[in-house]
Amino acid sequence: MAPFGFSALMLALLACSVLGQHTSYDYGFDVTKHAKRAIATPLVVRGEIGGDIQLRQEIRQLEQDPDLWTLYILGLSLLQFTDQSSPTSWYSLTGIHGIPHQTWGGVGPTPGNEGTGYCTHSSILFPTWHRPYLVLYEQVLYTLIQTIATWWPEGEERDRYQTAATRFRIPYWDWAASPPSGESVLPLSVGGSPYVDIDGPSGVQRIANPLFSYTFKPLNATAFLQPPWNIWTATIRSPTTNDARAQSNNSLVAMNFDQNLASLSQRLYILFSNYGNYSTFSNNAWIPLISNASYDSLESLHDTVHNLAGGGGLGQPNVQGGHMSYIPYSAFDPIFFLHHCMVDRIFAIWQELNPETWVIPQVAALPSYTTSKGQVQDSRTALTPFYAGSDGTFWTSDTVRDHTRFGYTYAELASGPNKSRRARANVRIAINRLYGTSSLASLFIKENKALGLDQDRQSKPGDRKGRVKLPQPDSPPAGRLNDAVFAGGSYREWIANIRVGKKALPEPFAVHLFLGDAPADPRDWTLARNHVGTMGVFSMLSNDAYGMAMDKLDVSGTVPLTTALLTRMGNGELASLKPADVEKYLKSAKGLQMRVVGSSGSGYDPKRVKGLGMSIVSSVVQAPRTEEELPVWGTVVTHFEMG
């Protein structure tokens, strides 16, 4: 397969009309009947597929396996060109999540919930519901790929592809890890080009890139409720206009992810190190009097990625966000499953660290297609519409708890769940290496390793006398900076806790934090050096029963502040991370500023956003001595309120 022809620094701005110039792969015969026969199995989410447990790989890693990558692209393309009326077509599978709000697998709606999708949001079931959803998608794609592998001419080449096909599992996109040098967080394979050259059974052909966009065949304008979605014939990211001429601006999407990488990474690192309770980790529903240490969640972090991937707002004011920004439309974009596979990976890793805590009964804050608001959900609640057997039983949170029963795992968990203390230590090593680099904790680990203290498990953090060489530009003398940051192997972590109404605005929106004034023009925010981070609110436009229920729900999330504050220490604006110094700085003219922008690019006065509040909190954190440890958080203290 030929590589994508775009550099990492120049993700192209490409017209949707280009997509129309390319179609699916031509195998030299009508594949429709073959594909239909391959996926015409009962609509049951099976257990293990293909025998052995296989790894779900990061998408860039999968791309390095040419045979498997070729099969993945061909399978994805064939799935997207499957007749939309098929329950196992791309359109029907992605439609389970939201639009077109239709029954799948004969699992009808509960009265009054006909205008919603099956997905559970702001719910205790948020992580567990998505697990069988991903497996269903993986199962259908796996079956197609096994069939495609048989279409190579008989011989060594066919044997090679059939062998590769047995290893296939869906990839994830790690939006929180530093990308390879010179590349963006957004992979080129996803946003670089609307077409791809693929070397399939009939030779090299140029086809529509199934990771770039999905083209509706045809667009059901009636189902898509309102403009511009009822005129956009393909999924779009960061649209350039609100009309039929709209183009995807993946360059802007890439810039926004690069701008927010440190914040996303820090939030994930904190979730792994300080969120040991499933109820608070799992979802973003804000509970009054909730602990000030539990404002973030896997779902809130997930929401921010949706907003960034959909675009709109940042860089392109007065233009509607793309499909990923809106709950009902998001799953149609091919990036959705890459993102949610990453969410499942985070969930699985978190489970390894916290095996004892699980789903407890909780009232549903929002309805779904089969769930009414106020219904009690627990670990035995049916995860509809995902059948576990032909007898009509459904998967539940309890039965999906062990992800390996579905025949997949992730590299960090390859030794299996809870096998040994060594296995769990390896998980913590991976977390530190992938997501700890933006944390002060990583500096202690590096210094210990350099001094050989990581080999002495009896060494105490205090032995280092709080001395760490900080690689900060324009920093004051190392001794003064270290004394201002570290004390006895501990440091202070600063966070902005944010809560707001999920439907506080008539569109999805994001809360952006800056140290000092934000640029007057939101188009300049993507490159603003004083931008600290973003909390996205993933919602919808409609005012139906689902929208009205959402109107009464508050959600929460966080933006870590420590790294940004450290840079201010480096240039002399801030004396230390001690409360007296930080509080004074954040309240000053150069301090923390909040901006709110909708997915359409409309700016909003934070004081007029329903339920919006922000509290500044901190905790003294014991730094890890080695990569086998994670930070240990102390009591989280609230310092003051903003907004």
C-alpha positions in Angstrom: 0.0 0.0 0.0 1.3 3.4 -0.9 1.8 5.9 1.9 -0.5 8.9 2.3 1.1 11.8 0.4 0.9 14.6 3.0 3.4 15.8 5.6 2.5 16.0 9.3 2.7 19.8 9.2 0.4 20.2 6.2 -2.8 18.2 6.8 -4.7 19.2 3.7 -7.8 21.3 3.5 -9.7 19.2 1.0 -13.1 19.6 -0.6 -15.8 17.1 0.0 -16.3 17.0 -3.8 -12.9 15.2 -4.0 -14.5 12.3 -2.1 -16.9 11.8 -5.0 -14.0 11.1 -7.3 -13.1 7.9 -5.5 -15.2 4.9 -4.7 -14.7 1.4 -3.2 -12.2 -1.2 -4.4 -13.0 -3.0 -7.6 -12.4 -6.7 -7.0 -13.5 -7.6 -10.6 -16.8 -9.1 -9.6 -19.9 -8.1 -7.7 -19.0 -8.3 -4.0 -22.5 -7.4 -2.8 -23.8 -11.0 -2.4 -20.5 -12.2 -1.0 -20.5 -9.4 1.6 -24.1 -9.9 2.5 -23.7 -13.6 3.0 -20.6 -13.0 5.2 -22.4 -10.8 7.7 -25.8 -12.4 7.5 -25.3 -14.0 10.9 -27.7 -13.7 13.8 -27.5 -10.3 15.5 -25.7 -11.7 18.5 -22.5 -10.2 20.0 -20.4 -13.4 20.4 -17.7 -14.1 22.9 -14.2 -14.8 21.6 -13.8 -14.5 17.8 -11.0 -16.2 15.9 -9.8 -18.3 18.7 -6.8 -16.8 20.4 -6.8 -13.4 22.2 -5.3 -10.7 19.9 -4.1 -7.2 20.5 -6.0 -4.1 19.6 -3.2 -1.9 18.4 -2.8 1.9 18.2 -3.6 2.9 14.7 -0.1 4.0 13.9 1.2 0.6 15.0 -1.4 -1.2 12.9 -0.2 0.8 9.9 3.2 -0.7 10.3 1.8 -4.1 9.6 1.2 -3.8 5.8 -0.9 -7.0 5.3 -3.2 -6.3 8.3 -3.5 -2.6 7.4 -4.5 -3.5 3.8 -7.2 -5.8 5.1 -8.4 -3.2 7.6 -8.8 -0.5 4.9 -10.5 -2.9 2.5 -12.8 -4.2 5.2 -13.7 -0.7 6.4 -14.4 0.4 2.8 -16.6 -2.6 2.1 -18.6 -2.1 5.3 -19.2 1.6 4.3 -20.4 0.5 0.9 -22.8 -2.1 2.3 -26.4 -1.3 1.6 -27.7 1.0 4.3 -30.8 -1.1 4.9 -28.7 -4.0 6.2 -28.6 -4.2 10.0 -24.8 -4.8 9.8 -24.0 -1.9 7.4 -21.9 1.0 8.5 -25.1 3.2 8.5 -27.1 0.8 10.7 -24.3 0.0 13.1 -23.4 3.6 13.7 -27.1 4.5 13.8 -27.4 2.5 17.0 -25.8 5.4 18.8 -28.2 8.1 17.8 -29.8 9.2 14.5 -31.9 7.8 12.7 -33.5 6.7 16.0 -34.6 3.4 14.7 -35.1 0.0 16.2 -32.1 -2.3 15.8 -32.3 -6.1 16.2 -36.0 -5.9 17.1 -35.2 -4.1 20.4 -37.9 -1.5 20.4 -38.1 1.8 22.4 -39.7 2.3 25.8 -42.7 4.6 25.5 -41.7 8.3 25.1 -38.1 7.5 24.1 -38.5 7.0 20.4 -36.5 10.2 19.7 -33.3 9.0 21.2 -30.5 6.5 20.5 -29.5 3.5 22.5 -26.4 5.0 24.0 -26.3 5.8 27.7 -24.8 9.2 28.5 -24.1 10.7 31.9 -24.8 7.2 33.2 -23.2 4.6 35.4 -23.3 2.4 32.3 -21.4 4.7 30.0 -18.2 2.7 29.9 -19.8 -0.7 30.0 -22.5 0.0 27.3 -19.8 0.9 24.8 -17.8 -2.3 25.3 -20.3 -4.7 23.5 -21.0 -1.9 21.0 -17.4 -1.9 19.9 -17.3 -5.7 19.9 -20.3 -5.8 17.6 -18.6 -3.5 15.2 -15.3 -5.5 15.5 -17.2 -8.8 14.9 -18.8 -7.5 11.7 -15.6 -6.1 10.4 -13.6 -9.2 11.4 -16.1 -11.4 9.4 -15.8 -9.2 6.3 -12.0 -9.2 6.5 -11.9 -13.0 6.7 -13.9 -13.1 3.5 -11.8 -10.5 1.7 -8.7 -12.5 2.5 -10.0 -15.4 0.4 -10.3 -13.1 -2.7 -6.6 -13.1 -3.4 -5.5 -15.6 -6.1 -4.9 -19.0 -4.7 -1.3 -19.5 -3.5 1.2 -18.1 -1.1 -0.2 -14.5 -1.2 -3.7 -15.7 -0.3 -2.3 -17.8 2.5 -0.4 -14.8 3.9 -3.5 -12.6 4.0 -5.6 -15.3 5.5 -3.1 -15.7 8.3 -3.0 -12.0 8.9 -6.8 -11.8 8.9 -7.0 -14.0 11.9 -5.0 -11.5 13.9 -7.4 -8.6 13.2 -8.8 -6.5 15.9 -10.0 -2.9 15.7 -7.4 -0.2 16.4 -7.6 2.7 18.8 -6.3 6.2 18.4 -4.2 7.5 21.4 -5.0 11.2 21.5 -3.3 11.6 24.9 0.2 10.3 24.0 2.9 12.3 22.3 2.9 11.5 18.5 6.0 10.5 16.6 8.5 13.4 16.0 7.2 15.8 13.3 3.6 14.4 13.4 0.4 15.7 14.7 -1.8 14.0 17.4 -4.3 13.5 14.5 -2.9 10.6 12.4 -2.3 11.3 8.7 -4.1 8.1 7.9 -7.3 9.7 9.4 -7.0 13.3 8.3 -4.4 13.5 5.6 -6.2 12.6 2.4 -9.7 11.7 1.2 -8.2 8.9 -0.9 -5.7 6.0 -0.4 -3.8 3.8 -2.7 -4.4 0.2 -1.7 -2.8 -3.0 -3.1 -5.6 -5.5 -2.9 -6.5 -8.8 -4.7 -6.8 -7.0 -8.1 -3.7 -4.8 -7.7 -3.1 -1.2 -6.7 -6.2 1.0 -6.8 -7.0 4.5 -5.5 -10.1 4.4 -3.4 -12.0 6.7 -1.0 -10.2 6.7 2.3 -12.7 5.1 4.7 -11.0 6.8 7.7 -11.3 10.3 6.3 -15.1 10.4 5.9 -18.2 8.4 5.5 -20.5 9.2 2.5 -24.2 8.5 3.0 -25.7 6.3 0.4 -28.1 8.1 0.2 -28.5 10.8 2.9 -31.9 10.5 4.6 -32.6 14.2 5.0 -35.8 13.5 6.9 -33.9 11.6 9.6 -31.3 14.2 10.1 -33.7 16.7 11.7 -32.1 20.1 10.9 -29.6 21.9 8.7 -26.8 21.6 7.9 -26.8 17.9 8.6 -29.8 17.3 6.3 -27.7 18.7 3.4 -24.2 17.3 4.2 -23.9 14.1 2.2 -20.7 13.1 4.0 -19.3 13.4 7.5 -17.3 16.5 8.1 -14.8 17.7 10.7 -14.4 21.4 11.4 -16.6 22.5 8.5 -15.6 25.5 6.5 -19.2 26.5 5.7 -22.7 25.7 6.8 -24.0 24.9 3.4 -23.6 22.1 0.8 -20.1 23.4 -0.2 -18.7 22.6 3.3 -15.2 21.1 3.4 -13.4 19.3 6.2 -10.5 21.3 7.7 -8.5 18.5 9.3 -5.6 20.9 9.6 -7.5 22.9 12.1 -8.6 19.7 13.9 -5.0 18.7 14.2 -3.9 22.1 15.5 -6.6 22.0 18.2 -5.5 18.5 19.4 -1.8 19.5 19.4 -2.8 22.6 21.4 -4.6 20.5 24.0 -2.3 17.5 24.1 -0.7 18.4 27.4 -4.1 19.0 29.1 -5.6 15.7 27.8 -2.5 13.8 28.9 -2.5 15.4 32.4 -6.3 14.7 32.8 -5.8 11.0 31.9 -2.8 10.7 34.2 -4.8 12.1 37.1 -7.7 9.8 36.3 -5.4 6.8 36.6 -3.7 8.0 39.8 -6.5 9.7 41.8 -9.8 8.2 40.7 -10.2 4.8 42.4 -14.0 4.7 42.6 -16.0 3.4 39.6 -19.0 5.7 40.2 -17.0 8.9 39.9 -14.6 7.6 37.3 -17.3 6.4 34.9 -19.5 9.3 34.0 -19.8 13.1 34.0 -23.1 13.6 35.9 -22.4 16.1 38.6 -23.8 15.2 42.0 -24.4 18.1 44.5 -22.0 18.0 47.3 -19.7 15.7 45.3 -16.1 15.6 46.6 -14.0 18.4 45.2 -11.5 15.6 44.2 -13.9 13.9 41.8 -15.0 16.5 39.2 -13.4 14.7 36.3 -14.4 11.4 34.7 -13.7 9.2 31.7 -16.8 10.5 30.1 -15.9 14.1 30.5 -12.5 13.5 29.0 -14.2 11.7 26.2 -16.6 14.6 25.6 -13.7 17.0 25.2 -12.2 14.8 22.4 -15.6 14.7 20.7 -15.7 18.5 20.6 -12.1 18.8 19.4 -12.6 16.2 16.7 -15.8 17.8 15.4 -14.3 21.2 15.2 -16.3 24.4 14.9 -15.8 27.3 17.3 -12.0 27.4 17.5 -10.4 28.8 14.4 -13.7 29.1 12.4 -16.2 31.3 14.1 -19.8 31.3 13.0 -19.5 27.9 11.4 -21.3 24.8 12.7 -19.3 22.0 14.3 -18.9 18.7 12.4 -20.6 15.4 13.1 -18.4 14.4 16.0 -19.5 17.4 18.0 -23.1 16.3 18.3 -24.4 13.2 20.1 -26.9 12.1 17.5 -24.6 12.3 14.5 -21.1 11.5 16.0 -20.9 7.8 15.3 -21.1 8.2 11.5 -17.7 9.7 11.5 -15.0 7.0 11.1 -13.0 8.6 13.8 -15.7 7.7 16.3 -14.8 4.1 16.7 -11.0 4.9 16.9 -11.8 7.3 19.7 -14.1 4.9 21.6 -11.7 2.0 21.3 -9.2 4.4 23.1 -11.9 5.0 25.7 -12.4 1.2 26.2 -8.6 0.8 26.5 -8.5 3.5 29.3 -11.4 1.7 31.0 -9.6 -1.7 30.8 -6.3 -0.3 32.1 -8.2 1.5 34.9 -9.9 -1.8 35.8 -6.5 -3.5 36.1 -5.6 -0.8 38.7 -8.9 -0.9 40.5 -10.3 -4.5 40.3 -12.5 -4.3 43.3 -14.8 -1.3 42.5 -17.7 -1.7 40.1 -21.1 -0.6 39.0 -23.5 0.3 41.8 -27.2 1.1 41.5 -27.8 4.6 40.2 -30.7 6.5 38.8 -30.6 7.3 35.0 -30.2 11.0 34.6 -31.0 10.9 30.9 -33.3 8.6 28.8 -32.0 6.3 26.1 -34.0 4.4 23.5 -34.7 1.6 26.0 -34.2 3.5 29.3 -36.4 6.0 30.9 -35.1 8.9 33.0 -35.2 8.0 36.7 -34.9 4.3 36.0 -32.5 2.5 38.4 -29.5 1.1 36.5 -27.1 -1.5 38.0 -24.6 -4.1 37.0 -27.3 -6.4 35.8 -29.1 -3.9 33.6 -29.4 -5.1 30.0 -27.0 -3.3 27.7 -29.4 -3.1 24.9 -29.6 -3.8 22.0 -26.6 -6.1 22.3 -27.7 -9.8 22.5 -25.5 -12.2 24.3 -27.3 -15.3 22.9 -30.0 -16.4 20.4 -32.3 -16.9 23.4 -32.9 -13.1 23.7 -30.6 -12.5 26.7 -28.5 -9.3 26.7 -25.0 -8.5 27.8 -24.8 -6.7 31.2 -22.1 -4.8 32.9 -21.3 -7.9 35.0 -20.9 -10.1 31.9 -18.7 -7.6 30.0 -16.5 -6.9 33.0 -13.6 -9.1 31.6 -12.8 -7.7 28.2 -10.7 -10.7 27.3 -13.8 -12.9 27.0 -14.4 -11.1 23.6 -11.0 -12.2 22.3 -9.1 -9.0 22.5 -6.8 -7.1 24.9 -4.3 -4.2 24.8 -0.5 -4.3 24.9 -0.4 -3.0 28.5 -2.6 -5.8 29.6 -1.2 -8.6 27.5 -0.4 -10.8 30.5 -4.1 -10.9 31.4 -6.2 -9.3 34.1 -4.9 -9.4 37.7 -2.4 -12.1 36.9 0.3 -10.8 39.3 1.8 -7.8 41.1 4.3 -7.7 38.3 1.6 -7.3 35.7 0.1 -4.4 37.5 3.5 -2.8 37.9 4.0 -3.1 34.2 0.7 -1.2 33.7 1.9 1.6 35.9 5.2 1.8 34.0 3.2 2.2 30.8 1.0 4.9 32.3 4.1 6.9 33.5 5.9 6.6 30.1 2.9 7.5 28.0 1.0 10.0 30.1 3.2 11.1 32.9 5.6 13.2 30.9 3.6 16.4 31.4 3.5 15.8 35.2 6.0 16.9 37.8 5.9 13.3 38.9 8.0 12.3 35.9 10.9 14.6 37.0 11.2 12.7 40.3 11.3 9.4 38.4 13.9 10.7 36.0 16.1 11.9 38.8 15.8 8.7 40.8 16.8 6.7 37.7 19.8 8.9 37.0 20.9 8.5 40.6 20.2 4.8 40.7 17.6 5.3 43.5 14.9 3.5 41.4 16.8 0.3 42.2 16.6 0.9 45.9 13.0 0.3 46.9 13.9 1.4 50.5 15.1 4.8 49.5 12.9 7.6 50.8 11.8 10.6 48.7 13.3 12.9 51.3 16.8 11.5 50.6 16.8 13.6 47.5 16.3 16.8 49.5 13.7 18.0 47.0 16.3 18.7 44.3 15.3 18.1 40.7 16.7 19.8 37.6 13.7 21.2 35.8 14.1 21.6 32.0 12.3 24.9 31.9 13.4 27.7 29.4 14.4 31.0 31.0 14.2 29.4 34.4 15.6 31.0 37.5 18.5 29.3 39.4 17.6 25.6 39.8 17.8 25.7 43.6 15.3 28.6 43.9 12.9 26.9 41.5 13.1 23.5 43.2 12.7 25.0 46.7 9.6 26.7 45.4 8.1 23.5 44.0 9.2 20.5 45.9 9.2 19.6 49.6 10.2 16.2 51.0 9.4 14.4 47.7 6.0 16.0 47.4 4.6 18.8 45.2 1.3 20.6 44.9 -1.0 19.9 42.0 -3.4 22.6 40.9 -6.7 22.0 39.1 -9.7 24.0 37.9 -12.9 22.1 38.7 -15.7 23.1 36.3 -19.4 22.3 36.5 -22.1 23.5 34.1 -25.5 22.6 32.7 -25.2 19.9 30.0 -27.7 21.9 27.9 -26.8 25.3 29.3 -26.5 26.6 25.7 -28.5 25.8 22.6 -25.6 23.8 21.2 -22.5 21.8 22.3 -19.8 24.1 23.7 -16.4 24.3 25.3 -15.0 26.1 28.3 -11.5 27.4 27.5 -9.0 28.6 30.2 -6.2 31.1 29.6 -3.5 32.6 31.9 -4.0 36.2 31.0 -6.3 37.6 28.4 -7.5 35.4 25.6 -6.9 36.7 22.0 -9.9 38.9 21.0 -10.5 36.7 17.9 -11.3 33.1 18.7 -9.6 32.1 15.4 -6.3 32.9 17.2 -7.0 30.6 20.2 -5.6 27.5 18.6 -2.1 29.0 18.6 -2.4 31.1 21.8 0.6 30.4 24.0 -1.4 31.2 27.1 -4.1 28.7 26.4 -4.2 26.2 29.3 -6.8 23.7 28.4 -10.4 22.9 27.4 -13.4 21.2 28.9 -15.9 20.2 26.2 -19.6 19.7 26.7 -21.0 17.1 24.4 -24.7 17.6 23.8 -27.3 18.2 21.0 -29.6 20.8 19.5 -33.0 19.2 19.9 -35.7 20.3 22.4 -37.5 16.9 22.5 -37.8 14.8 25.6 -34.1 13.9 25.5 -33.2 17.6 25.2 -35.5 18.6 28.0 -34.0 16.0 30.3 -30.6 17.2 29.4 -31.6 20.7 30.3 -32.0 19.7 33.9 -28.6 17.9 34.2 -25.3 19.4 35.4 -22.0 17.8 34.3 -18.5 18.4 35.5 -14.9 18.1 34.3 -11.5 19.6 35.0 -8.6 21.5 33.5 -5.2 20.8 35.1 -3.2 24.0 35.9 0.1 22.9 37.3 2.2 22.7 34.1 1.0 26.1 32.9 1.8 27.6 36.3 5.3 26.0 36.2 6.0 27.8 33.0 5.1 31.1 34.7 7.5 30.3 37.4 10.1 29.7 34.7 9.7 33.2 33.3 9.5 34.8 36.8 5.8 35.7 36.8 5.0 33.3 39.7 7.2 32.8 42.8 6.1 29.3 43.7 3.3 26.7 43.7 2.5 27.5 47.3 -1.2 28.5 47.9 -0.5 32.2 48.8 1.5 32.8 45.6 -0.8 30.8 43.3 -4.0 32.3 44.6 -2.6 35.9 44.2 -1.4 35.1 40.7 -4.6 33.5 39.5 -6.7 36.4 40.8 -4.5 39.0 39.1 -4.8 40.6 35.7 -2.4 38.1 34.4 -4.2 35.2 36.0 -6.9 32.8 35.1 -9.5 33.8 32.4 -12.5 31.8 31.2 -14.0 31.9 27.8 -17.0 29.9 26.4 -17.6 29.2 22.8 -20.3 27.2 21.1 -19.7 24.6 18.4 -21.1 27.2 15.9 -18.3 29.6 16.9 -20.6 31.9 18.9 -19.0 33.4 22.0 -20.9 33.5 25.3 -20.5 35.5 28.4 -19.5 33.0 31.1 -21.6 34.8 33.6 -24.7 34.1 31.5 -24.1 30.4 31.0 -26.6 28.4 33.1 -25.0 26.7 36.0 -21.4 27.5 35.0 -19.1 27.6 38.0 -15.4 27.0 38.6 -13.5 26.3 41.7 -9.7 26.3 42.1 -8.4 23.3 44.1 -5.1 21.8 45.0 -3.6 18.8 46.6 -0.2 17.9 48.0 0.9 14.9 46.0 3.6 12.3 46.9 5.7 11.8 43.9 6.4 8.3 42.7 9.9 7.0 43.3 10.0 4.7 40.3 8.0 4.1 37.1 6.3 1.2 38.9 4.5 3.6 41.1 1.9 6.3 40.5 1.5 9.6 42.5 -0.3 9.4 45.8 -2.8 12.2 46.3 -3.5 13.9 49.6 -6.6 15.8 50.6 -7.9 18.1 47.9 -8.5 21.7 49.2 -10.8 24.3 47.6 -9.1 27.7 47.5 -11.7 30.0 45.8 -14.5 30.1 43.3 -14.6 31.8 39.9 -17.5 32.4 37.5 
